[in-house]
Amino acid sequence: MPTPYNRTSVAYDLSLFDTAQRKERKTEQPVEQPKPELKIAQASAAKVGRPLAVILIAGLFLAVFTMFLYSKAQLSEINLKIAEETNAYESAQMLNGQLQNELNGSVSIDNVEDYALNKMGMQKVNASQERYIEMSTGALTETAKAEDENIFVSIFNWFGDVLEYLGF
């Protein structure tokens, strides 16, 4: 049996050089340690369901992965449509700007005057074409005569005026 480990220095352990103790050590036979027994576990109910659980988990994983890929594909298609519509919108805005500039250029006073003179055969107004009209300075409106009304008609009219004021 080997000497137990102690915290002393081996250099001063003289018992290692003693011949009497050496013989005792040689005669001692090492004690064999018993080998552990191996037991084969029989199939349990939990292990029977294991392939089924693995298949279910793999199927669930596959379904989630497929849905993830499908959502990414849908997102890509929507982003592509957004980009196409954005490009169409920007080109429509550019066309609108061009048409607005063209419209502003064609409606200027010089262009209208040139069109009226050259295309329609019009001419500018001169002093010989101006005529002045005199109007009478008398009253242009006449007031209607008030008809004779009795007390019941005036009450009825007053009541109608009140309802009209209230918004009925």
Backbone hydrogen bonds, N-H to C=O, Kabsch-Sander energy under -0.5 kcal/mol:
donor,donor_aa,acceptor,acceptor_aa,energy
12,Y,9,S,-0.9
13,D,10,V,-1.4
14,L,12,Y,-1.2
16,L,13,D,-0.8
17,F,14,L,-1.4
18,D,15,S,-0.8
22,R,18,D,-1.0
23,K,19,T,-1.5
24,E,20,A,-1.4
25,R,21,Q,-1.9
26,K,22,R,-1.9
27,T,23,K,-2.1
28,E,24,E,-1.5
39,K,37,E,-0.6
41,A,39,K,-0.7
48,V,44,S,-1.3
49,G,45,A,-1.1
50,R,47,K,-0.5
53,A,49,G,-2.4
54,V,50,R,-2.4
55,I,51,P,-2.3
56,L,52,L,-2.5
57,I,53,A,-2.7
58,A,54,V,-2.5
59,G,55,I,-2.5
60,L,56,L,-2.6
61,F,57,I,-2.7
62,L,58,A,-2.5
63,A,59,G,-2.4
64,V,60,L,-2.6
65,F,61,F,-2.6
66,T,62,L,-2.5
67,M,63,A,-2.5
68,F,64,V,-2.3
69,L,65,F,-2.4
70,Y,66,T,-2.6
71,S,67,M,-2.5
72,K,68,F,-2.1
73,A,69,L,-2.2
74,Q,70,Y,-2.5
75,L,71,S,-2.5
76,S,72,K,-2.2
77,E,73,A,-2.3
78,I,74,Q,-2.5
79,N,75,L,-2.4
80,L,76,S,-2.1
81,K,77,E,-2.3
82,I,78,I,-2.6
83,A,79,N,-2.3
84,E,80,L,-2.3
85,E,81,K,-2.7
86,T,82,I,-2.4
87,N,83,A,-2.2
88,A,84,E,-2.4
89,Y,85,E,-2.4
90,E,86,T,-2.5
91,S,87,N,-2.3
92,A,88,A,-2.2
93,Q,89,Y,-2.2
94,M,90,E,-2.1
95,L,91,S,-2.4
96,N,92,A,-2.5
97,G,93,Q,-2.3
98,Q,94,M,-2.2
99,L,95,L,-2.7
100,Q,96,N,-2.5
101,N,97,G,-2.2
102,E,98,Q,-2.3
103,L,99,L,-2.6
104,N,100,Q,-2.6
105,G,101,N,-2.0
106,S,102,E,-1.8
107,V,103,L,-1.4
108,S,105,G,-0.6
112,V,108,S,-2.1
113,E,109,I,-2.6
114,D,110,D,-2.4
115,Y,111,N,-2.4
116,A,112,V,-2.5
117,L,113,E,-2.3
118,N,114,D,-2.7
119,K,115,Y,-1.6
120,M,115,Y,-1.4
122,M,116,A,-2.6
129,Q,126,N,-1.4
130,E,127,A,-1.1
154,S,150,N,-1.8
155,I,151,I,-1.9
156,F,152,F,-2.4
157,N,153,V,-2.5
158,W,154,S,-2.3
159,F,155,I,-2.7
160,G,156,F,-2.1
161,D,157,N,-2.3
162,V,158,W,-2.2
163,L,159,F,-2.1
164,E,160,G,-2.2
165,Y,161,D,-2.2
166,L,162,V,-2.0
167,G,163,L,-0.9
168,F,163,L,-2.6
